[in-house]
C-alpha cells in the first residue's frame, strides 16, 4: 500500500458500461495472492482513461477505493479475518462486494460534500477501502466491521 488511502494496482482493462460510467478491472496484491477486482468508475477516472488516455492496460497506478454503502448495514464483526469478495447475492457483472476488516481511521464529517450525519471510515480488508457510516453508529479505530456495497475506484496517479 502506498499510504492509508491509496493502493498500488495494475490495470487489466477498462470499458464503458453506459453514459459516463464504466468498469475498471484491476489486479491487486492482497497478502500473497493476486486479486482481480471489478470496480465502478466515473468522472475524472473515466475521463483520464477514455478522453485523455493517461492510462492503459499494464500500467501500475495508485488507486483510492471507496465502498458506496449508503442505506446498507454496517455491522461489527467478532471475526478478525480481513477479506474482500464479490457479494454472492449480487447479479453477474456487478461491482457489489462484501468486505470485512479493521477500521484504521475515522474521519467525522470533515467534508463539505458529505451528508452532515455521516462519518468517513478507512477499513483495512487486505486493501484499504474508504466508506461511510452514520455518526450515530459508534465506531472507532481498531473495531472490526463487515459491510457490502458498490466498489468504486479512483485513479490517483501512475506509479513511477
GIDAVEN-V88927 format. One record per residue. RES is the residue in three letters. PHI is phi in whole degrees, -180 to 180 (* if undefined). Layout:
# GIDAVEN-V88927
res->RES phi->PHI
res->RES phi->PHI
This chain:
# GIDAVEN-V88927
res->UNK phi->*
res->UNK phi->-75
res->UNK phi->-157
res->UNK phi->-78
res->UNK phi->-116
res->UNK phi->-122
res->UNK phi->-131
res->UNK phi->-79
res->UNK phi->-138
res->UNK phi->-114
res->UNK phi->-75
res->UNK phi->-91
res->UNK phi->-168
res->UNK phi->-144
res->UNK phi->-156
res->UNK phi->-73
res->UNK phi->-112
res->UNK phi->171
res->UNK phi->-63
res->UNK phi->61
res->UNK phi->-136
res->UNK phi->-159
res->UNK phi->-125
res->UNK phi->-124
res->UNK phi->-101
res->UNK phi->-123
res->UNK phi->-102
res->UNK phi->-127
res->UNK phi->-85
res->UNK phi->-120
res->UNK phi->64
res->UNK phi->-102
res->UNK phi->-121
res->UNK phi->-89
res->UNK phi->-121
res->UNK phi->-97
res->UNK phi->-117
res->UNK phi->-102
res->UNK phi->-116
res->UNK phi->-78
res->UNK phi->-135
res->UNK phi->-160
res->UNK phi->55
res->UNK phi->-56
res->UNK phi->-65
res->UNK phi->-65
res->UNK phi->-64
res->UNK phi->-63
res->UNK phi->-80
res->UNK phi->-84
res->UNK phi->-98
res->UNK phi->-79
res->UNK phi->50
res->UNK phi->-79
res->UNK phi->-134
res->UNK phi->-148
res->UNK phi->-55
res->UNK phi->96
res->UNK phi->-70
res->UNK phi->-93
res->UNK phi->-134
res->UNK phi->-96
res->UNK phi->-126
res->UNK phi->-106
res->UNK phi->-97
res->UNK phi->-137
res->UNK phi->-103
res->UNK phi->-80
res->UNK phi->-135
res->UNK phi->-57
res->UNK phi->64
res->UNK phi->-112
res->UNK phi->-90
res->UNK phi->-102
res->UNK phi->-126
res->UNK phi->-73
res->UNK phi->-123
res->UNK phi->-80
res->UNK phi->-76
res->UNK phi->-96
res->UNK phi->-71
res->UNK phi->-111
res->UNK phi->-156
res->UNK phi->-139
res->UNK phi->-152
res->UNK phi->-57
res->UNK phi->-71
res->UNK phi->-65
res->UNK phi->-85
res->UNK phi->-86
res->UNK phi->-75
res->UNK phi->-61
res->UNK phi->82
res->UNK phi->-86
res->UNK phi->-102
res->UNK phi->-85
res->UNK phi->-124
res->UNK phi->-113
res->UNK phi->-119
res->UNK phi->-142
res->UNK phi->-176
res->UNK phi->-102
res->UNK phi->-71
res->UNK phi->-104
res->UNK phi->-150
res->UNK phi->-129
res->UNK phi->-115
res->UNK phi->-70
res->UNK phi->-3
res->UNK phi->-89
res->UNK phi->-98
res->UNK phi->-71
res->UNK phi->-91
res->UNK phi->-97
res->UNK phi->-59
res->UNK phi->-64
res->UNK phi->-98
res->UNK phi->-123
res->UNK phi->-121
res->UNK phi->-97
res->UNK phi->-121
res->UNK phi->-115
res->UNK phi->-114
res->UNK phi->-90
res->UNK phi->-120
res->UNK phi->108
res->UNK phi->-128
res->UNK phi->-85
res->UNK phi->-128
res->UNK phi->-86
res->UNK phi->-155
res->UNK phi->-129
res->UNK phi->-148
res->UNK phi->-59
res->UNK phi->-59
res->UNK phi->-70
res->UNK phi->-87
res->UNK phi->-74
res->UNK phi->-136
res->UNK phi->-141
res->UNK phi->-57
res->UNK phi->104
res->UNK phi->-68
res->UNK phi->-101
res->UNK phi->-129
res->UNK phi->-135
res->UNK phi->-159
res->UNK phi->-131
res->UNK phi->169
res->UNK phi->-80
res->UNK phi->-91
res->UNK phi->-104
res->UNK phi->-125
res->UNK phi->-128
res->UNK phi->-76
res->UNK phi->-91
res->UNK phi->171
res->UNK phi->-80
res->UNK phi->-84
res->UNK phi->-94
